C-alpha cells in the first residue's frame, strides 16, 4: 500500500474524509443559487456577495488557524472545530430559507442571514486545506508528499463532484430547506471520527516531548537562560519570494475558478436553459468528476517536476473554459471542455501545497500553507464572485464575457512560475 505506518494510514484516511466533506459542503450554497435567484428574488450581485463571504471568512481564518497549528500542535482539534463550524453554516443556510414558526426564530431577513452563515461556514472551511496539508507533509517523506496530497485532494474533488447531486436528491426528497439542513448535519460525522482517532504525526509528538522536556528543565533551573535561547526558523529572501509568487498564482487562479464556479449553476440553468435537476444534478457533476483522478495525477507529477506541473495545471485551466464558451452550440464537446476545466481547476491543491513544502522549514509550514492557500487562493476566490456579480448585474447574458476575461487573467499566472527557483536549487530557509 502507499501508506507504510499506522500514523500515515490514519493521517491519510482521516484528513481525506475531512477534505471530502469540506469541499463538498462548500458546493451546497452555490448549488441552490438558481433557486435563490428565481424563487426568492435575490440578485446576481447579492449571490456574488454570499459566495464571496464564504471565501472572505476563509481568508481571515487561514492565518489564524496556521499560527495556532504551528504553536499548539493540536491539528486534530482544529480539524474537528472547522468541520463543526461548516455544519453550522450549512444548517443555517437551510434555516434561512425555511418558513413558518421555525423561520421566525431567526431574527434576520434572508439575504443577511445567508451572508452570516456563509461567514460561519467559510471560517470553518479555512482549516481543512492548510492543516490537512501540514499533517500529510509531516507524516510522509518529501519524495511522497505530492502523491499523498494528490490522493487527499482527490477525496476533496469527489465531495465537490457528488454534493451538487446530493443537493438535488435531498431537496427533491425533503424539500429545499430540510435537504440543505440534512447535508449540513452529515458534516458532523468526520468531526466525530477525528475526535475519536488520533492523527498526531511523528514530528508533532517529538515537538511536544521536546517542549515538555524544556519546560521541566527550565522549572528545575534557577537561570531561565541556562538551556540557551530557543532556536527558531526564519525565511530566506528566496523563500519569501517563492511564497509571494505562489500566493499571487493562487490569487489569480482563485478569482478565475471561483468566479466561474459560483455562477456556473446559474449559467447552466438560466443561459443554457437546462432544468435545475439536470443542470445542477448532472452537468455540474460531470464538470467536477475528472478532478477526482486529476488530484492524484497532478500529485504524482508534482513529485517529479513541481514547476512543470504548475505551468500545465494553470495554463490549461484557462484554455478549458475558453473552449467551453466557444463550443456551447455542441452540448457534447462543451460538456467535455467543462469537465476538463474541473480537471485542471481542482487539481491545484497538491501542486501548490507541495511547492510550499519545498520552500519553508517544517515549523512554519502551517502558516505558509495558510498564506498561499488561505490568503492567496481563497482571497482570489473571494474577489472572483464579487467581480462577476457586479459586472453581470441583472444581465445574465454577460456571463460568458466575464468568464472569458477571468480566464485570460488567470492564464497570465503561468508566467509567474518562471520566478520560482528550480527544486534542486531550492535551499530556501535560514536559521537565526
RAFEN-V732621 format. One record per backbone hydrogen bond with DSSP energy under -0.5 kcal/mol. CO is the residue of the C=O (numbers start at 1). NH is the residue of the N-H. If there is no record, write none. Layout:
# RAFEN-V732621
co={CO & CO}
nh={NH & NH}
This chain:
# RAFEN-V732621
co={5 & 6 & 7 & 8 & 9 & 10 & 11 & 12 & 13 & 14 & 15 & 16 & 17 & 18 & 19 & 20 & 21 & 22 & 24 & 25 & 25 & 26 & 27 & 28 & 29 & 30 & 32 & 33 & 34 & 35 & 35 & 36 & 43 & 44 & 45 & 46 & 47 & 48 & 49 & 50 & 51 & 52 & 53 & 54 & 55 & 56 & 57 & 58 & 59 & 60 & 61 & 62 & 63 & 64 & 65 & 66 & 67 & 68 & 68 & 69 & 74 & 75 & 76 & 77 & 78 & 79 & 80 & 81 & 82 & 83 & 84 & 85 & 86 & 87 & 88 & 89 & 90 & 91 & 92 & 93 & 94 & 95 & 99 & 100 & 101 & 102 & 103 & 105 & 106 & 109 & 110 & 111 & 112 & 113 & 114 & 115 & 116 & 117 & 118 & 119 & 120 & 121 & 122 & 123 & 124 & 125 & 127 & 128 & 129 & 130 & 131 & 132 & 133 & 134 & 135 & 136 & 141 & 141 & 142 & 144 & 145 & 146 & 147 & 148 & 149 & 150 & 151 & 152 & 153 & 154 & 155 & 156 & 157 & 158 & 159 & 160 & 162 & 162 & 163 & 164 & 165 & 166 & 167 & 168 & 169 & 170 & 171 & 175 & 176 & 177 & 178 & 179 & 180 & 181 & 182 & 183 & 184 & 185 & 186 & 187 & 188 & 189 & 190 & 191 & 192 & 193 & 201 & 202 & 203 & 204 & 205 & 206 & 207 & 208 & 209 & 210 & 211 & 212 & 213 & 214 & 215 & 216 & 218 & 222 & 223 & 225 & 230 & 232 & 234 & 236 & 237 & 238 & 239 & 240 & 241 & 242 & 243 & 244 & 245 & 246 & 247 & 248 & 249 & 250 & 251 & 252 & 253 & 254 & 254 & 255 & 256 & 257 & 258 & 259 & 260 & 261 & 261 & 263 & 264 & 265 & 266 & 266 & 267 & 267 & 268 & 275 & 276 & 276 & 277 & 278 & 278 & 279 & 282 & 283 & 284 & 285 & 285 & 286 & 288 & 289 & 289 & 290 & 291 & 292 & 293 & 294 & 295 & 296 & 297 & 298 & 299 & 300 & 300 & 301 & 305 & 306 & 307 & 308 & 309 & 310 & 311 & 312 & 313 & 314 & 315 & 316 & 317 & 318 & 319 & 320 & 321 & 322 & 323 & 324 & 325 & 327 & 327 & 329 & 330 & 331 & 332 & 333 & 334 & 335 & 336 & 337 & 338 & 339 & 340 & 341 & 342 & 344 & 345 & 347 & 348 & 349 & 350 & 351 & 352 & 353 & 354 & 355 & 356 & 356 & 361 & 362 & 364 & 365 & 366 & 367 & 368 & 369 & 369 & 370 & 370 & 371 & 372 & 373 & 376 & 377 & 378 & 379 & 380 & 381 & 382 & 383 & 384 & 385 & 386 & 387 & 388 & 389 & 392 & 394 & 395 & 396 & 398 & 399 & 400 & 401 & 402 & 403 & 404 & 405 & 406 & 407 & 408 & 410 & 411 & 412 & 412 & 413 & 413 & 414 & 415 & 416 & 417 & 422 & 423 & 425 & 426 & 428 & 430}
nh={9 & 10 & 11 & 12 & 13 & 14 & 15 & 16 & 17 & 18 & 19 & 20 & 21 & 22 & 23 & 24 & 25 & 26 & 27 & 28 & 29 & 30 & 31 & 32 & 32 & 33 & 36 & 37 & 38 & 39 & 40 & 42 & 47 & 48 & 49 & 50 & 51 & 52 & 53 & 54 & 55 & 56 & 57 & 58 & 59 & 60 & 61 & 62 & 63 & 64 & 65 & 66 & 67 & 68 & 69 & 70 & 71 & 72 & 73 & 73 & 78 & 79 & 80 & 81 & 82 & 83 & 84 & 85 & 86 & 87 & 88 & 89 & 90 & 91 & 92 & 93 & 94 & 95 & 96 & 97 & 97 & 98 & 103 & 104 & 105 & 105 & 106 & 107 & 108 & 113 & 114 & 115 & 116 & 117 & 118 & 119 & 120 & 121 & 122 & 123 & 124 & 125 & 126 & 126 & 127 & 129 & 131 & 132 & 133 & 134 & 135 & 136 & 137 & 138 & 139 & 140 & 144 & 145 & 145 & 148 & 149 & 150 & 151 & 152 & 153 & 154 & 155 & 156 & 157 & 158 & 159 & 160 & 161 & 162 & 163 & 164 & 165 & 166 & 167 & 168 & 169 & 170 & 171 & 172 & 173 & 174 & 175 & 179 & 180 & 181 & 182 & 183 & 184 & 185 & 186 & 187 & 187 & 188 & 189 & 191 & 192 & 193 & 194 & 195 & 196 & 197 & 205 & 206 & 207 & 208 & 209 & 210 & 211 & 212 & 213 & 214 & 215 & 216 & 217 & 218 & 219 & 220 & 221 & 224 & 226 & 228 & 232 & 432 & 430 & 240 & 241 & 242 & 243 & 244 & 245 & 246 & 247 & 248 & 249 & 250 & 251 & 252 & 253 & 254 & 255 & 256 & 257 & 258 & 259 & 259 & 260 & 261 & 262 & 263 & 263 & 264 & 265 & 267 & 268 & 269 & 270 & 271 & 271 & 272 & 274 & 279 & 280 & 281 & 281 & 282 & 283 & 284 & 286 & 287 & 288 & 288 & 289 & 290 & 291 & 292 & 293 & 294 & 295 & 296 & 297 & 298 & 299 & 300 & 301 & 302 & 303 & 303 & 304 & 305 & 309 & 310 & 311 & 312 & 313 & 314 & 315 & 316 & 317 & 318 & 319 & 320 & 321 & 322 & 323 & 324 & 325 & 326 & 327 & 327 & 328 & 330 & 334 & 331 & 334 & 335 & 336 & 337 & 338 & 339 & 340 & 341 & 342 & 343 & 344 & 345 & 346 & 347 & 348 & 351 & 352 & 353 & 354 & 355 & 356 & 357 & 358 & 359 & 359 & 360 & 364 & 365 & 368 & 369 & 370 & 371 & 372 & 373 & 374 & 374 & 375 & 376 & 377 & 378 & 380 & 381 & 382 & 383 & 384 & 385 & 386 & 387 & 388 & 389 & 390 & 391 & 392 & 393 & 395 & 396 & 398 & 399 & 402 & 403 & 404 & 405 & 406 & 407 & 408 & 409 & 410 & 411 & 412 & 413 & 414 & 415 & 416 & 416 & 417 & 417 & 418 & 419 & 420 & 425 & 426 & 427 & 428 & 236 & 234}
